[in-house]
Amino acid sequence: MKKFLLVLLTMITGSMLLAQDCSDLFISEYVEGSGNNKALELYNPTDQTIDLSAYKLVRYSNGGFQGYDVGLEGTIEPKDVFVVVLDKRDPNGIDFEQPVDSALQEKADIFLCPVYSVNRMMYFNGNDAVTLEKVTGEIVDIFGIIGGGMLSDDNGWGDLNDTTITYNSGGNPTTYTIQNYIVGPLFWLSWTKDNTLIRKYEVTKGVTTNPDPYFEVFMQWDSVPKNTFDSLGFHKCDCGTLGIEENNFQASARIYPNPVTQSEFTIDADESMVSVEIIDLMGRIVDRKDFEAYTGTYRFALNEKLTGVFLVKISFNSGQIQTKRLIFN
C-alpha cells in the first residue's frame, strides 16, 4: 500500500511539474535600446486566449525591492505575442523627450503611458529587474533579480563572473572585478543594457522565484545588438508551435556559438542527422546541408554572410525534427 501511494504521489507530482510548462505567459523579448526605445514582448504558449487585464508589469529599480507597476489590457491569442512599447510619439505630450524609433513603433500592440510619475515601469534600464505578475501579486516571470544587490552606478548583468578586467578610464589604467555577474562600470560587457534579448527556444515557462545565487542572463536569453527590432511580433519555442513531431522530440542537438560571429557554427547531435536548413523569418530556406546519416559534431559553414535572427531546422534519420533560433552578428 505504501509503495502504491509513493508511486501515485510521484505520478501526481510529475504531472504537476509538467503542467507548469507552456501553461502561462512569459516574457519572450526584452528591448533596452538607445533613448526611449523600450519594449517587452509577451508570449502565450497555451492553447487558450489570455486576457491581459489579469496581469501587470513591474519594474524593481536598480534591482531593489521597491516595485513600480503598470496594468495591461487586451488579449493574446494562443501561440501569439503581445508587444508593449513606451509611448513616445506625441511631441507635445508630457515627458515626450526623445521619440521611439519608427521601426519599433510599428511593432507595438499597445503603447503605455510615457508620464514618468504615472508609469515608471517602462523606464527600465540594464540594472533594473522586470517582472510579469498577476494583478493579485503572483509572479509569473522574472527578468533579473529582485533585490539583487545592484547600485545605481551599475550597468547591468553580463556573462562573466569572478573576473578582473583592466581598462582605460580617462587615460588611466583601471581594474574592476566582476562579481555576481554584475558588470559595474563596464557597460560594454552588459547584456541587459543597450541590447535586445530574445528568450531561447528551449524556454517554455517563466522564472517564478529569484535566480539563486545569480542571474545568469545567458542561460535563457540570446543577445542581439542595440535597436534590433526585427524579431519582435512573433516567437518560436518548444511549446508545440512547430508541429507534433517536435513536441514529442527525443533526440538532442546543441548549437554553438549563439550568437554566430564568423558565419560558422557547430552542431552536436546524439542521433543521425539527414539535413540542416537555415530558414529566415519569412520562411525561406537560405542554406541547406544534406547527409546520408551523420552523428556527432558537425561544423556548418554558411555559403554567405548572414545577419539577424534565423531558424536552424535539423531533420533526423528517425523522422523527428528540431528547430532552434540562431542569431548571426
Secondary structure, DSSP 8 states (H G I E B T S, - for coil): -HHHHHHHHHHHHHHHHHHHTTSS-EEEEEEE-STT-EEEEEE--SSS-EEGGGEEEEEEGGG-S-EEEEE--SEE-TT-EEEEEE----TTSTT--S---HHHHTT-SEEE---TTT--GGG--TT-EEEEEETTS-EEEEES-TT----TT---B-S--SEEEEEEETTEEEEEEEBTTB-TT-GGG-SSSSEEEEE-TT--S---S--SS---GGGTEEEEETT--TTTT----TTTTT-HHHHT--S-EEEESSSBSSSEEEEEEEEEEEEEEEE-TTS-EEEEEEEEEEEEEEEEE-SS---EEEEEEEEETTS-EEEEEEEE-
